[in-house]
């Protein structure tokens, strides 16, 4: 098998043309194989399109090959630098705990530096210390402070885990 960016080229994915084989990239078809913590998934059919912004948090969609915008209830997968426009679009999801460096997201409300952050509704990032009672998926720790909702926030990601407060 040959690796090609986020795609795996399987020997059966070559078509013969006039000038030899032509590769066809199949997104993560071999058991969810992906490189550098980035997984290519198709946007879930239930998603309202076009997606409003890049750098939103995504969760697993209706099948293992789909991604949907995180709702704050289900386990989040990671952040995507893509904003899909139509149903056939692929999104690259940078998986929490598998990528190197900080992640960029958008705040659900004010967030303070060094506080734990969680996956909020609509793919946003929230500050755990200001969240009310409930169960949340922690996705990292904030590396800057923002004073309001819909502001860019950077955070050091971790493997998602649930907390109840």
Secondary structure, DSSP 8 states (H G I E B T S, - for coil): -EEETTEEE-GGGEEEETTEEEE--BTTTTTS--BTTEEEEEE-TTS-SS-S-SSEEEEE-SSTTEEEE--SSS-EEEEES----STT-EEEEEETTTS-SEEEEEBSS-B-TTSEEEE-GGG-EEEGGG--SSEEEEEEEESS-B-STT-EEEEEEEEEEEEE-
